[in-house]
Amino acid sequence: MKETPLSERLRREASYAVHSRLLANPASRRRHRGERAELSPVQRRAAEDLSKNGIALVGLRELFGGDALWTELSDSMQAFVRKAESKATVDGKRRKKWDYLIRRKPPKLAPEDPWLRFGISDEVLGIVNAYRGLWTKLVEIEQWYTVPYPDADKRIASQRWHRDPRDRNMVKVFTYFSDVDEDSGPFEYIRGTPPGGPHGDFWPWKPFNEKYPPEKKLLRETPTSEHMTVTAPAGTIIFCDTTGFHRGGFARQKPRVMSYHQYVSPASLRAGLQADRRFSVLWQNGGGGLSQAARFALT
Ligand SMILES: O=C(O)CCC(=O)C(=O)O
C-alpha cells in the first residue's frame, strides 16, 4: 500500500482532532444521548464487557431471539463458501494477505440484504453505539474465507499483533460461520489494550502510528492473563474495539468462515482516516422505516 505523505498525515491528524472534539462527534454524541436505545440484558452485558475488556462475545441466536436471521445469513454464506473453496487452491506460497484471505465485498447492497440488515439492526447497533457513546457509521461489510496453510511458519499482515488506525476505539463485529478451533486461525485479543484501557499505553494508538509493534516487547508489556484466543462455535459474534491489540487468520489445518462489519465515528470519515464507506445501498424508498440510528449509520 502507498504510504500517505507526512504533510497529508499531519493535516488529517489535525482535522481528526477537531472533528472528534468539536465538529462531527459531539453532535452524534448528543443524538445518542437524546434518543438512547433501550438495551436488552444481552446487549447490556455485551456493552459492559466491551467497556471493561475491549471485547465481548455474544451468541447470534441469543441476541436476535431466534433462528430466522441466522438461517438467512448462513444460506448466503454457504453460496460464498462454495465459490471460495473452488478458488482456494493452495500452492504452498503465501505472499500477501490476499493469498490467505478470500473476501466477498459487494459494492452495492439491496435494502433487504441480510448482511446489511444485521449491520444496522437495533440488536447490533445498540451495542456498538452504547460502547462508543455516540452514533456510529457502518463503513464495511464483508464475508471472509480464510485459507489454511499447513506449512506457513511466519505470520503476515493482520495475522500479526496490531492496532487498527482508522478511529480511536473503533469497533469491528466478526461473526463465526464455522466452528473455530486452534487449527482454523482463531481471532486473538489482548484485553484492556484499547486507548484508555488499563494496558492501553504501550505502543499507544495514534492515527498514523506504525501498525505492528515489536512482538517480544508487546508480550513483555502485556499480562499473559489478558491474552484471549477466541475458539468458539459457529454463531458466535465478536464485538471488538480493534484499537486494542488483536490478530487472527493464521489457519494451519482448517478454513475459517467469518463475516465482518466495521463501525467508525463520524470524525474518522470527515477527517479521511477512513477513506469512505466501502458500499452503497440501492434504496427504493430512501430508507423509510429505518430507525434514526440505522439511517445515521448509512449516511
Ligand atoms: O482475521 C482476523 O481474525 C483478524 C482481522 C483483523 O486483524 C482486522 O480486521 O483488523
The ligand as a Gaussian input file, in Angstrom:
#p B3LYP/6-31G(d) Opt

LIG

0 1
 O       -8.657000     -12.273000      10.680000
 C       -8.655000     -11.946000      11.861000
 O       -9.044000     -12.679000      12.781000
 C       -8.078000     -10.587000      12.239000
 C       -8.663000      -9.484000      11.460000
 C       -8.023000      -8.177000      11.765000
 O       -6.987000      -8.120000      12.350000
 C       -8.644000      -6.936000      11.355000
 O       -9.682000      -6.947000      10.670000
 O       -8.116000      -5.871000      11.730000

